[in-house]
Amino acid sequence: MNTRIWLLVLFFFVFSKQDISAQFGFSHEIGFITGPLAMYSDFGQRNNFDTNVGNTTIAFGLIHYINFSYRADCNCYTKDTYFNDHFKIRNEIDYYRVKLEHFGRWVEPQETGLFADQLRAMKGSTRVFDIGSQLEYFPLSIRDFAAGAYKIAPFGSFGVHWVSYDPEVYSELGPLNTPATTPIKYLNAFQQEGASTWSVVMSVGIRYKLSPLSDLMLDSRWQYYFSNWVDGLNPSLENNGSVPVPENKANDWIYWINVGYIYYLD
């Protein structure tokens, strides 16, 4: 899997070179993003503040845009169509590692039973690498923004990313999968091996014009994984994982607020 990941990274950078695809009638932008990310998973209590704050990390990404409003091969504008002036394609590589544990009412100090002790002792982490594309929509004119007609350009985007994840789950009480260390709903319901899945990505944000060839970006993202194993847990009423517990209402997902710097290749 590591070889496949690095081949995808290499493809990303090759594709982002201006001289490779300028002849197709568009230009390129490159940049990076970073910011706090919260993971919503089977660790912790749903809609709980401590969970939302505790299971967080800092994520990083490299981004590449295909800009249809401008042609790099002739330093001229493309044909003035609505699509060219309001849409960009965003290609992206992201990485984060987040440490996970149980928060919420079931592990509060007044809870003294075996179940609470098992939850407090259960820890985990996951490393996530994803690569994919999004179609980004700008309600205001991309050309006018590039020409300095206004400083701020809002946008929204939707896309699909391929995701590689590598979880780890353990208990400070001892090896998992024994009645002494593991809550019954997590017996045979954890995973230590890496795997891959797909995800859907939606975001809203703004760009701020720094100079003719550079922007700052603020982006608010929701990303939903097509797997419930990204965090390494998938609680079930049956040991074979076929009957999810009632509180396990969705697959794992993240919310990421990131800031970025974007440079126009000219």
C-alpha positions in Angstrom: 0.0 0.0 0.0 2.9 2.4 0.7 4.1 2.0 -2.9 0.7 2.8 -4.2 0.4 5.9 -2.0 3.8 7.3 -3.2 2.8 6.7 -6.8 -0.3 8.7 -6.3 1.8 11.5 -4.7 4.1 11.5 -7.7 1.2 11.6 -10.1 -0.2 14.6 -8.2 3.0 16.7 -8.6 3.5 15.7 -12.2 0.0 16.6 -13.1 0.3 20.0 -11.4 3.2 21.1 -13.6 2.2 23.9 -15.8 4.1 22.9 -18.9 2.5 19.4 -18.9 -1.1 20.4 -19.6 -1.1 24.1 -20.6 -1.9 23.1 -24.1 -5.4 22.0 -23.0 -6.5 25.6 -22.5 -6.3 26.3 -18.7 -3.9 27.4 -16.0 -2.8 26.1 -12.7 -2.7 27.1 -9.0 -0.8 25.3 -6.2 -0.8 25.7 -2.5 -1.0 24.2 1.0 -3.5 24.0 3.8 -3.5 23.2 7.5 -5.7 23.5 10.5 -7.6 21.8 13.3 -9.5 18.6 12.5 -12.1 16.9 14.7 -12.9 13.2 14.2 -16.4 11.9 14.9 -16.2 8.1 15.5 -17.0 5.3 17.8 -14.7 6.8 20.4 -16.6 9.1 22.8 -20.2 10.2 23.2 -22.3 11.6 20.4 -22.9 15.4 20.6 -20.6 15.7 23.6 -18.4 18.8 23.9 -15.4 16.9 25.5 -15.5 14.4 22.7 -15.6 17.1 20.1 -12.6 18.9 21.6 -10.6 15.9 22.7 -10.5 13.8 19.6 -8.8 16.4 17.5 -5.5 17.0 15.7 -3.8 19.2 13.1 -4.1 18.1 9.5 -2.1 19.1 6.4 -2.7 19.2 2.7 -1.3 20.0 -0.7 -3.7 21.4 -3.3 -3.7 22.0 -7.0 -6.3 23.9 -9.0 -7.2 23.8 -12.6 -8.4 27.3 -13.5 -10.5 27.4 -16.7 -10.8 31.2 -16.9 -7.2 31.7 -18.0 -4.8 30.0 -20.5 -1.2 29.6 -19.4 0.0 28.8 -22.9 -0.9 32.2 -24.3 -1.2 34.4 -21.2 -4.8 35.2 -22.2 -8.4 34.6 -21.0 -10.3 31.6 -22.2 -13.7 31.7 -23.9 -16.1 33.6 -21.7 -18.6 30.9 -20.5 -20.4 30.5 -17.2 -18.5 27.3 -16.4 -15.0 28.9 -17.1 -15.8 31.9 -15.0 -17.4 30.2 -12.0 -15.8 26.7 -11.6 -12.4 25.2 -10.8 -11.3 21.7 -10.2 -9.4 21.2 -7.0 -7.0 18.2 -6.7 -5.7 17.5 -3.2 -3.6 15.3 -1.0 -4.2 15.3 2.8 -2.7 13.7 5.9 -3.5 13.6 9.6 -2.9 11.4 12.6 -5.3 11.7 15.5 -5.2 10.1 19.0 -8.6 8.9 20.2 -10.2 8.0 23.5 -13.6 7.9 25.2 -15.2 11.0 26.6 -18.7 11.8 27.9 -21.0 10.8 30.6 -20.0 7.1 30.7 -16.5 7.9 31.8 -17.2 10.7 34.2 -15.6 10.4 37.7 -18.8 9.3 39.4 -19.0 6.3 37.1 -17.1 3.5 39.0 -18.2 0.2 37.4 -16.3 -2.2 35.2 -17.8 -0.7 32.0 -16.5 2.8 32.9 -13.1 1.5 33.8 -12.9 -0.4 30.5 -13.9 2.7 28.5 -11.4 4.9 30.3 -8.6 2.4 29.6 -9.4 2.0 25.9 -7.3 4.2 23.7 -6.6 4.4 20.0 -5.2 6.4 17.0 -5.5 6.4 13.3 -3.3 7.7 10.5 -5.2 8.9 7.4 -4.0 9.7 3.9 -6.4 10.7 1.2 -6.2 12.0 -2.3 -9.0 13.2 -4.6 -10.7 15.9 -6.5 -13.5 18.4 -5.9 -15.5 20.7 -8.2 -15.4 24.1 -6.7 -18.1 26.7 -7.4 -17.5 30.5 -7.1 -20.8 32.5 -7.3 -18.8 35.7 -8.1 -16.7 36.0 -11.3 -13.3 34.3 -11.1 -12.0 36.7 -13.7 -13.1 39.8 -11.8 -11.6 38.4 -8.6 -8.3 37.7 -10.4 -8.3 41.2 -11.8 -8.8 42.8 -8.3 -12.4 43.9 -8.6 -13.0 42.6 -5.1 -10.9 41.2 -2.3 -13.0 38.3 -1.1 -14.5 35.4 -3.2 -16.8 32.9 -1.5 -16.9 29.3 -2.8 -18.5 25.9 -2.2 -17.2 22.5 -3.3 -18.2 18.9 -3.6 -16.0 15.9 -4.5 -14.8 12.4 -3.8 -11.5 11.2 -2.2 -9.8 7.9 -1.9 -8.7 7.2 1.7 -6.0 5.0 3.2 -6.2 4.5 6.9 -4.1 2.7 9.5 -5.8 2.4 13.0 -4.5 1.1 16.3 -6.7 0.2 19.3 -5.5 -0.9 22.7 -6.4 -1.1 26.4 -4.3 0.0 29.4 -5.9 -2.9 31.3 -4.3 -5.5 29.0 -4.9 -7.3 25.7 -8.3 -6.5 24.1 -11.0 -9.1 23.4 -11.3 -10.4 27.0 -14.2 -9.8 29.4 -11.8 -8.1 31.8 -10.5 -5.5 29.4 -13.2 -5.0 26.7 -16.8 -3.7 26.8 -19.1 -6.4 25.3 -20.0 -4.2 22.4 -16.3 -4.0 21.3 -15.6 -7.7 21.5 -14.4 -8.8 18.1 -15.4 -5.3 16.9 -12.0 -3.6 16.5 -9.4 -3.6 13.7 -5.6 -3.1 13.9 -4.8 -3.5 10.1 -4.7 -0.7 7.6 -7.2 -0.6 4.8 -8.7 1.8 2.3 -12.1 3.2 1.4 -13.8 6.2 -0.4 -15.2 9.4 1.0 -17.4 12.3 0.0 -16.2 15.8 0.7 -18.2 19.0 0.9 -16.9 22.4 1.9 -17.6 26.2 2.0 -15.0 28.9 2.3 -13.6 32.2 1.1 -10.5 33.4 -0.8 -8.8 36.6 0.0 -6.7 38.3 -2.7 -3.2 39.0 -1.4 -1.6 39.9 -4.7 -2.2 39.3 -8.4 -0.6 35.9 -8.1 -1.5 34.8 -4.6 -4.6 34.2 -2.3 -5.3 33.3 1.3 -8.0 30.7 1.8 -10.3 29.8 4.7 -12.1 26.5 4.2 -14.7 24.7 6.4 -15.0 21.0 5.4 -17.2 18.0 6.2 -15.9 14.6 5.0 -17.8 11.4 5.3 -16.1 8.0 5.0 -17.7 5.0 3.4 -16.4 2.8 6.2 -17.0 2.5 9.9 -13.5 1.1 10.5 -11.4 4.3 10.0 -11.0 4.7 13.8 -10.5 1.0 14.3 -13.8 0.4 16.1 -17.2 -0.8 14.9 -19.3 -1.7 18.0 -21.9 -4.5 17.6 -24.5 -6.4 19.5 -23.2 -9.6 17.9 -19.6 -10.8 18.0 -19.5 -11.1 14.2 -20.3 -7.4 13.8 -23.6 -8.0 11.9 -25.9 -6.1 14.3 -24.7 -2.5 15.0 -25.5 -1.0 18.4 -28.3 1.6 18.4 -25.9 4.4 19.2 -23.7 3.6 16.1 -25.8 5.6 13.7 -23.2 6.6 11.1 -19.8 5.8 9.6 -16.8 7.7 10.8 -16.5 11.3 9.6 -14.5 14.5 10.2 -14.9 18.2 10.4 -11.9 20.3 9.3 -11.3 24.0 9.4 -8.2 24.9 7.4 -6.4 28.0 6.2 -4.2 27.9 3.1 -1.9 29.8 0.8 -2.5 29.6 -3.0 -0.1 30.7 -5.7 -1.0 31.2 -9.4 1.4 29.6 -11.8 1.9 32.2 -14.6 
